[in-house]
Amino acid sequence: MLEYLRLSGVGPAPALEAVFADRLNLITGDNGLGKSFLLDIAWWVLSRTWTGLPARPQPAHLHDAEIGFSFHGRAKRTTYVSRYDRFAQAWRGKPGRPANPGLVLYAQVDGGFAVWDPARNYWRREDGGEGRERPAAYLFKPGEVWNGLRGPDIQNTASTLDSDPLGLFAFQPRYYCNGLIADWAGWQRENGEHFEQLCRALATLSPSPDEVLVPGPLVRINLNDARDIPTIRMPYGQDVPVLHASAGMKRVLAMAYLLVWTWQEHVRASELLGQEPARQIVFLIDEIEGHLHPRWQRRVFRAVLEVMNALLQRDDVQVQ
């Protein structure tokens, strides 16, 4: 779990120190003071990846800017000070394999989402060796949350000149995530554990007990779109396609979906590797109340923690 950040020569202030509690931490302040910047730094410290452009030192501190941090990982406590390398234009990491901070999620204010999964992103190659053949993290742009996240195509070694002279099957698409629309529709058809968890998450994240978010039937909304689109049953009785939902509701729907997807995929990957699922989870949320009605804003903080606890179904997992 993240213990502290200590910044020098980077960010909106000459120096900054933030000490974090074990469970819930709220960062408040006016626009432009660096709240999102601090979350970006926290994500980088835990995942060693950036969701966008790397943090750049202040002009007067290109030679001595520092990012210090400490967190309790899966096996031990990690404390380190990263210094900016002006010639490499990058922040230097600790040599060797980085520490495992557990499962890390980051919901960004623009609708993007990032996941670092110790079972799928932790410094391993597909052949089991050391290296970074696996993705460093799953970084979703807003549209990819809904339509799917693709990785580099897989070369099909079985494709030969004799069986495939045109090379039509030389490469296969790789999908890290099918996206909300396809997964929700598939889960709803199967009506199994995934859909049950999604329904519980939606109910918990609902604006009030009188306005519970309930999935409606799958529908087609366009002659040129072959997808079955999930719907949400509104309090006034109409089933609205999720693509036509309000901005605030879309953010909540995406969060519910990605919480279920992240945990279920982590559990499946852990089973494939023959290891226990993570017992530490850090969830970073930028402007959790964005686009929400004030009544909904008052409920959403506790609701997110309740969703996490319901998904885990374990008492030995720490959530920060």
C-alpha positions as CSV (number, residue, x, y, z in Angstrom):
1,M,0.0,0.0,0.0
2,L,1.3,3.5,-0.9
3,E,2.8,5.2,2.2
4,Y,4.1,8.5,0.9
5,L,5.3,10.6,-2.0
6,R,8.1,13.2,-1.7
7,L,8.6,15.4,-4.7
8,S,11.3,18.0,-5.3
9,G,11.7,20.2,-8.4
10,V,8.7,18.6,-10.1
11,G,5.1,19.6,-10.1
12,P,3.3,22.8,-9.1
13,A,5.4,23.4,-5.9
14,P,9.2,23.5,-5.2
15,A,8.7,20.6,-2.8
16,L,5.7,18.4,-1.8
17,E,5.2,15.6,0.6
18,A,2.0,13.5,0.8
19,V,1.5,10.8,3.5
20,F,-1.3,8.4,2.9
21,A,-3.6,6.5,5.2
22,D,-4.1,2.7,4.9
23,R,-7.7,2.9,3.6
24,L,-9.3,6.1,2.3
25,N,-7.5,9.2,1.1
26,L,-9.2,12.3,-0.3
27,I,-7.2,15.0,-2.2
28,T,-9.1,18.3,-2.5
29,G,-8.3,21.7,-3.8
30,D,-8.9,24.3,-6.5
31,N,-8.4,23.7,-10.2
32,G,-4.7,23.7,-11.3
33,L,-3.2,22.9,-7.9
34,G,-1.9,19.4,-9.1
35,K,-4.5,16.9,-7.8
36,S,-4.4,14.9,-11.1
37,F,-0.7,15.3,-11.3
38,L,-0.3,13.7,-7.9
39,L,-2.4,10.8,-9.0
40,D,-0.4,10.4,-12.1
41,I,2.8,10.2,-10.0
42,A,1.2,7.7,-7.7
43,W,0.3,5.5,-10.7
44,W,3.8,5.7,-12.0
45,V,5.4,4.9,-8.7
46,L,3.2,1.7,-8.4
47,S,3.2,0.6,-12.0
48,R,6.4,2.2,-13.5
49,T,4.3,3.3,-16.5
50,W,2.8,6.7,-17.4
51,T,-0.8,7.0,-18.6
52,G,0.2,9.9,-20.8
53,L,3.3,12.2,-21.0
54,P,5.9,11.7,-18.3
55,A,6.2,14.3,-15.5
56,R,8.7,16.9,-16.5
57,P,10.8,18.7,-13.9
58,Q,10.6,22.4,-13.4
59,P,13.1,24.3,-15.7
60,A,15.4,25.2,-12.9
61,H,15.6,21.6,-11.6
62,L,16.3,19.6,-14.7
63,H,19.5,18.4,-13.0
64,D,18.3,17.6,-9.5
65,A,14.5,16.8,-9.6
66,E,13.5,13.8,-7.5
67,I,10.4,11.6,-6.9
68,G,10.7,9.8,-3.6
69,F,8.2,7.1,-2.5
70,S,7.5,4.2,-0.2
71,F,4.9,1.4,-0.4
72,H,4.3,-2.0,1.1
73,G,4.5,-4.5,-1.7
74,R,3.5,-8.1,-1.8
75,A,6.7,-9.3,-0.1
76,K,8.3,-6.3,1.4
77,R,8.4,-2.5,1.9
78,T,10.0,-0.6,-1.0
79,T,11.5,2.8,-0.5
80,Y,13.3,4.6,-3.3
81,V,14.2,8.0,-4.7
82,S,14.0,8.4,-8.5
83,R,16.1,11.1,-10.1
84,Y,15.5,12.7,-13.5
85,D,18.0,11.9,-16.2
86,R,18.2,14.9,-18.4
87,F,20.1,13.2,-21.1
88,A,17.8,10.2,-21.3
89,Q,14.8,12.5,-20.7
90,A,13.4,9.9,-18.3
91,W,13.0,9.1,-14.6
92,R,15.5,6.5,-13.4
93,G,14.0,3.4,-11.8
94,K,15.5,1.1,-9.2
95,P,17.8,-1.5,-11.0
96,G,16.4,-5.0,-11.3
97,R,13.0,-6.3,-11.1
98,P,10.6,-3.8,-9.5
99,A,8.6,-4.6,-6.4
100,N,5.1,-6.0,-6.7
101,P,2.6,-3.5,-5.2
102,G,-0.5,-5.7,-5.8
103,L,-3.4,-4.9,-8.1
104,V,-3.5,-1.2,-9.1
105,L,-6.4,0.6,-10.8
106,Y,-6.6,4.2,-12.0
107,A,-9.9,5.8,-13.1
108,Q,-9.0,9.0,-14.9
109,V,-11.2,12.1,-15.2
110,D,-11.4,12.0,-19.0
111,G,-13.0,8.5,-18.9
112,G,-9.7,6.6,-19.5
113,F,-8.7,3.7,-17.2
114,A,-5.5,2.0,-16.3
115,V,-4.8,-1.4,-14.8
116,W,-1.6,-2.9,-13.5
117,D,-2.1,-6.6,-12.8
118,P,0.7,-8.6,-11.0
119,A,-0.5,-11.7,-12.7
120,R,-0.5,-10.3,-16.3
121,N,1.9,-7.3,-16.3
122,Y,4.6,-8.3,-13.8
123,W,7.9,-8.4,-15.8
124,R,7.4,-11.7,-17.5
125,R,7.7,-12.9,-21.1
126,E,5.2,-15.2,-22.8
127,D,7.8,-18.0,-22.5
128,G,8.1,-17.5,-18.8
129,G,11.5,-15.8,-18.9
130,E,12.4,-12.4,-17.5
131,G,11.6,-9.3,-19.6
132,R,8.8,-7.1,-20.8
133,E,7.1,-9.0,-23.6
134,R,3.8,-8.8,-21.7
135,P,2.3,-5.4,-21.7
136,A,3.7,-3.1,-19.0
137,A,0.1,-2.2,-18.1
138,Y,-3.4,-2.0,-19.6
139,L,-4.0,1.7,-20.6
140,F,-7.5,2.3,-21.9
141,K,-8.4,5.4,-23.8
142,P,-12.1,6.4,-23.2
143,G,-13.3,4.7,-26.4
144,E,-11.3,1.6,-25.6
145,V,-13.2,1.1,-22.3
146,W,-16.3,0.7,-24.4
147,N,-15.1,-0.9,-27.6
148,G,-12.1,-3.0,-26.5
149,L,-8.4,-2.7,-26.0
150,R,-6.2,-4.3,-28.7
151,G,-2.6,-5.4,-28.4
152,P,0.0,-6.1,-31.2
153,D,-1.1,-8.8,-33.6
154,I,0.1,-12.4,-33.0
155,Q,2.1,-14.0,-35.8
156,N,0.7,-17.3,-36.7
157,T,3.6,-19.7,-37.1
158,A,1.3,-22.4,-38.6
159,S,0.6,-20.2,-41.6
160,T,2.8,-21.4,-44.6
161,L,3.0,-20.7,-48.2
162,D,1.3,-23.9,-49.1
163,S,-1.7,-23.6,-46.8
164,D,-1.9,-19.8,-46.8
165,P,-0.2,-18.5,-50.1
166,L,-1.7,-15.0,-49.7
167,G,-0.7,-14.7,-46.1
168,L,-4.3,-14.0,-45.0
169,F,-3.9,-15.8,-41.7
170,A,-0.3,-14.9,-41.0
171,F,-1.4,-12.7,-38.1
172,Q,-4.2,-12.9,-35.6
173,P,-5.6,-10.0,-33.7
174,R,-4.8,-9.8,-30.0
175,Y,-7.5,-8.4,-27.7
176,Y,-6.5,-7.6,-24.1
177,C,-10.1,-6.6,-23.3
178,N,-13.3,-7.0,-25.4
179,G,-14.7,-3.7,-24.0
180,L,-17.9,-2.9,-22.1
181,I,-20.3,-3.4,-24.9
182,A,-19.2,-6.8,-26.0
183,D,-18.4,-8.2,-22.5
184,W,-21.7,-6.9,-20.9
185,A,-23.7,-8.4,-23.8
186,G,-21.9,-11.7,-23.4
187,W,-22.2,-11.8,-19.7
188,Q,-25.9,-11.0,-19.9
189,R,-26.5,-13.9,-22.4
190,E,-24.6,-16.3,-20.1
191,N,-26.3,-15.0,-17.0
192,G,-23.5,-16.4,-14.8
193,E,-21.2,-15.1,-12.2
194,H,-19.8,-12.1,-14.2
195,F,-23.3,-10.8,-14.9
196,E,-24.4,-11.3,-11.3
197,Q,-21.4,-9.3,-10.1
198,L,-22.0,-6.6,-12.6
199,C,-25.7,-6.3,-11.5
200,R,-24.6,-6.1,-7.8
201,A,-22.0,-3.4,-8.7
202,L,-24.5,-1.4,-10.6
203,A,-27.0,-1.6,-7.7
204,T,-24.4,-0.6,-5.2
205,L,-23.3,2.4,-7.3
206,S,-26.9,3.6,-7.9
207,P,-27.8,7.2,-7.0
208,S,-30.3,6.1,-4.4
209,P,-32.3,3.0,-3.3
210,D,-35.2,4.4,-5.2
211,E,-33.2,4.7,-8.4
212,V,-31.4,1.4,-8.8
213,L,-29.4,0.8,-11.9
214,V,-30.8,-2.3,-13.5
215,P,-29.7,-3.8,-16.9
216,G,-32.4,-3.9,-19.5
217,P,-32.6,-6.1,-22.6
218,L,-30.0,-6.1,-25.3
219,V,-31.0,-4.0,-28.4
220,R,-29.8,-3.0,-31.8
221,I,-29.6,0.7,-32.4
222,N,-28.3,1.0,-35.9
223,L,-28.8,-0.8,-39.2
224,N,-25.1,-0.7,-39.8
225,D,-24.0,-1.8,-36.3
226,A,-24.3,-5.6,-35.8
227,R,-23.6,-5.4,-32.1
228,D,-26.2,-6.0,-29.4
229,I,-26.1,-3.0,-27.1
230,P,-26.7,-3.2,-23.4
231,T,-29.4,-1.0,-21.9
232,I,-30.2,0.5,-18.5
233,R,-33.7,0.7,-17.2
234,M,-34.5,4.2,-16.2
235,P,-36.7,5.2,-13.2
236,Y,-39.3,6.4,-15.7
237,G,-39.6,3.0,-17.2
238,Q,-37.6,3.3,-20.4
239,D,-34.7,1.1,-21.4
240,V,-31.9,3.4,-22.6
241,P,-28.9,2.1,-24.6
242,V,-25.7,2.6,-22.6
243,L,-24.3,4.6,-25.5
244,H,-27.1,7.1,-25.0
245,A,-26.7,7.5,-21.3
246,S,-25.7,10.7,-19.6
247,A,-22.0,11.6,-19.0
248,G,-22.3,10.9,-15.3
249,M,-24.1,7.6,-15.8
250,K,-21.6,6.5,-18.4
251,R,-18.7,7.1,-15.9
252,V,-20.5,4.9,-13.3
253,L,-21.3,2.2,-15.8
254,A,-17.7,2.1,-17.0
255,M,-16.4,2.0,-13.4
256,A,-18.7,-0.9,-12.5
257,Y,-17.8,-2.8,-15.6
258,L,-14.0,-2.3,-15.2
259,L,-14.0,-3.3,-11.6
260,V,-15.7,-6.6,-12.4
261,W,-13.5,-7.1,-15.5
262,T,-10.3,-6.3,-13.7
263,W,-10.9,-8.6,-10.8
264,Q,-12.3,-11.5,-12.8
265,E,-9.4,-11.4,-15.3
266,H,-6.9,-11.2,-12.4
267,V,-8.5,-14.3,-10.8
268,R,-8.4,-16.2,-14.1
269,A,-4.8,-15.3,-14.8
270,S,-3.8,-16.2,-11.2
271,E,-5.4,-19.6,-11.7
272,L,-3.5,-20.2,-14.9
273,L,-0.3,-19.3,-13.2
274,G,-1.1,-21.5,-10.2
275,Q,-0.8,-18.6,-7.7
276,E,-3.0,-16.9,-5.2
277,P,-4.8,-13.7,-6.3
278,A,-3.5,-10.4,-5.0
279,R,-4.1,-9.5,-1.4
280,Q,-3.4,-5.8,-1.9
281,I,-5.4,-3.4,-4.2
282,V,-4.8,0.3,-4.7
283,F,-7.6,2.2,-6.5
284,L,-6.8,5.7,-7.7
285,I,-9.9,7.8,-8.8
286,D,-9.6,11.2,-10.3
287,E,-12.7,13.4,-9.6
288,I,-14.9,10.5,-8.6
289,E,-17.9,12.8,-8.3
290,G,-17.5,14.2,-11.9
291,H,-20.8,14.7,-13.8
292,L,-22.8,13.3,-10.9
293,H,-25.8,14.9,-9.1
294,P,-24.9,16.1,-5.6
295,R,-27.1,13.3,-4.0
296,W,-25.2,10.8,-6.1
297,Q,-21.9,12.4,-5.1
298,R,-22.6,11.8,-1.4
299,R,-23.1,8.1,-2.0
300,V,-20.4,7.2,-4.5
301,F,-17.4,7.1,-2.2
302,R,-18.8,4.5,0.2
303,A,-20.4,2.7,-2.8
304,V,-17.0,2.1,-4.5
305,L,-15.6,0.5,-1.4
306,E,-18.7,-1.7,-1.0
307,V,-18.3,-2.8,-4.6
308,M,-14.7,-3.7,-4.0
309,N,-15.5,-5.7,-0.9
310,A,-18.4,-7.5,-2.6
311,L,-16.2,-8.5,-5.6
312,L,-13.3,-9.8,-3.4
313,Q,-15.4,-12.0,-1.1
314,R,-12.4,-12.3,1.1
315,D,-11.4,-10.7,4.4
316,D,-7.6,-10.9,3.9
317,V,-7.4,-8.3,1.0
318,Q,-6.3,-4.8,1.8
319,V,-7.9,-2.0,-0.3
320,Q,-6.5,1.5,-0.4
